[in-house]
Amino acid sequence: MPIHEYRCKKCGANVEALQKAKDKPLEKCPKCGGPLLKLISSPAIQFKGTGWYITDYGKKNSPSPEAKAAAKPEPAKEKKGGPKPSPSSSQD
């Protein structure tokens, strides 16, 4: 059942009511008895089942991003002291 929102024209209170679509809208504020104005708001939708998540659309055999990151080889580290001079270089 959807939640319908109302605002009191007299006191400004917001009222939420769990109602069927067939039910008559509320007319009186439960706090002050003033007239209510029905508000239009975006519904809260919850999708259930498979196919609604990004992970459901990927290839079933492809590894997860975490597995890919763990499988990456570490870059080669350079030795301290810099490159060694080649033996073929001559000193004059």
Sine and cosine of phi, psi and omega as CSV:
sin_phi,cos_phi,sin_psi,cos_psi,sin_omega,cos_omega
0.00,0.00,0.67,-0.74,-0.01,-1.00
-0.98,0.18,0.40,-0.92,0.08,-1.00
-0.99,-0.13,0.82,-0.57,0.02,-1.00
-0.98,-0.21,0.64,-0.77,-0.01,-1.00
-0.94,-0.34,0.61,-0.79,0.02,-1.00
-0.72,-0.69,0.43,-0.90,0.11,-0.99
-0.78,-0.62,0.72,-0.69,0.00,-1.00
-0.97,0.24,0.75,-0.66,0.02,-1.00
-0.97,0.26,-0.37,0.93,-0.06,-1.00
-1.00,0.02,-0.80,0.59,-0.08,-1.00
-0.97,-0.26,-0.18,0.98,0.04,-1.00
0.99,0.17,0.14,0.99,-0.02,-1.00
-0.95,0.32,0.62,-0.79,0.10,-0.99
-1.00,-0.05,0.72,-0.70,-0.04,-1.00
-0.81,-0.59,0.71,-0.70,0.09,-1.00
-0.92,-0.40,0.67,-0.74,0.00,-1.00
-0.70,-0.71,0.73,-0.68,0.06,-1.00
-1.00,0.07,0.96,-0.29,-0.10,-1.00
-0.70,-0.72,0.46,-0.89,0.15,-0.99
-0.97,0.25,0.33,-0.94,0.02,-1.00
-0.91,0.42,-0.47,0.88,-0.01,-1.00
-0.98,0.21,-0.35,0.94,-0.06,-1.00
-0.91,0.41,0.52,-0.86,0.06,-1.00
-0.95,0.32,0.62,-0.79,0.03,-1.00
-0.91,0.42,0.47,-0.88,0.05,-1.00
-0.92,0.40,0.53,-0.85,-0.04,-1.00
-0.89,-0.45,-0.48,0.88,-0.06,-1.00
-0.87,-0.49,0.63,-0.77,0.05,-1.00
-0.93,0.36,0.75,-0.66,0.01,-1.00
-0.94,0.34,-0.31,0.95,-0.01,-1.00
-1.00,0.04,-0.74,0.68,-0.09,-1.00
-0.86,-0.51,-0.18,0.98,0.01,-1.00
1.00,0.07,0.07,1.00,0.01,-1.00
-0.96,0.27,0.19,-0.98,-0.01,-1.00
-0.95,0.32,0.57,-0.82,-0.02,-1.00
-0.96,-0.27,0.56,-0.83,0.08,-1.00
-0.93,-0.38,0.80,-0.60,-0.01,-1.00
-0.98,0.22,0.77,-0.64,-0.01,-1.00
-0.99,-0.12,0.49,-0.87,0.08,-1.00
-0.97,-0.24,0.81,-0.58,-0.02,-1.00
-0.68,-0.74,0.29,-0.96,0.01,-1.00
-0.96,0.26,0.66,-0.76,-0.02,-1.00
-0.97,0.23,0.45,-0.89,0.11,-0.99
-1.00,-0.02,0.90,-0.43,-0.05,-1.00
-0.91,-0.41,0.71,-0.71,0.06,-1.00
-0.84,-0.54,0.91,-0.43,0.02,-1.00
-1.00,0.04,0.74,-0.67,0.00,-1.00
-0.88,-0.48,0.42,-0.91,0.01,-1.00
0.99,-0.17,-0.05,-1.00,-0.04,-1.00
-1.00,0.05,0.33,-0.94,0.06,-1.00
0.99,-0.13,-0.03,1.00,-0.06,-1.00
-0.96,-0.27,-0.02,1.00,-0.04,-1.00
-0.89,-0.45,0.45,-0.89,-0.03,-1.00
-0.87,0.49,-0.51,0.86,0.00,-1.00
-0.95,0.32,-0.35,0.94,0.00,-1.00
-0.98,0.22,-0.31,0.95,-0.06,-1.00
-1.00,-0.06,-0.25,0.97,-0.03,-1.00
-0.96,0.29,0.15,-0.99,0.06,-1.00
-0.93,0.37,0.66,-0.75,-0.05,-1.00
-0.93,0.36,-0.49,0.87,-0.06,-1.00
-1.00,-0.05,-0.12,0.99,-0.03,-1.00
-0.98,0.19,0.61,-0.79,0.00,-1.00
-0.95,0.32,0.41,-0.91,0.01,-1.00
-0.94,0.33,0.31,-0.95,0.03,-1.00
-0.85,0.53,-0.54,0.84,0.02,-1.00
-0.92,0.38,-0.64,0.77,0.01,-1.00
-0.93,0.37,-0.60,0.80,0.04,-1.00
-0.90,0.44,-0.67,0.74,-0.01,-1.00
-0.91,0.41,-0.60,0.80,-0.01,-1.00
-0.95,0.30,-0.46,0.89,-0.05,-1.00
-1.00,0.10,-0.22,0.97,-0.02,-1.00
-0.92,0.38,0.73,-0.69,0.07,-1.00
-0.96,0.28,0.53,-0.85,0.02,-1.00
-0.97,0.26,0.56,-0.83,0.03,-1.00
-0.91,0.42,0.55,-0.84,-0.02,-1.00
-0.91,0.41,0.71,-0.71,0.00,-1.00
-1.00,-0.04,0.67,-0.75,0.03,-1.00
-0.99,0.17,0.56,-0.83,0.03,-1.00
-0.97,0.24,0.52,-0.85,0.03,-1.00
-0.93,0.36,0.52,-0.86,0.04,-1.00
0.98,-0.21,-0.08,1.00,0.05,-1.00
0.98,0.21,-0.04,-1.00,-0.03,-1.00
-0.96,0.29,0.56,-0.83,0.03,-1.00
-1.00,0.09,0.57,-0.82,0.04,-1.00
-0.93,0.36,0.57,-0.82,-0.01,-1.00
-0.95,0.30,0.53,-0.85,-0.03,-1.00
-0.93,0.36,-0.32,0.95,-0.03,-1.00
-0.99,0.16,-0.18,0.98,0.00,-1.00
-0.97,0.23,0.65,-0.76,-0.05,-1.00
-0.97,-0.23,0.51,-0.86,0.03,-1.00
-0.95,-0.31,0.81,-0.59,-0.01,-1.00
-0.96,-0.30,0.00,0.00,0.00,0.00
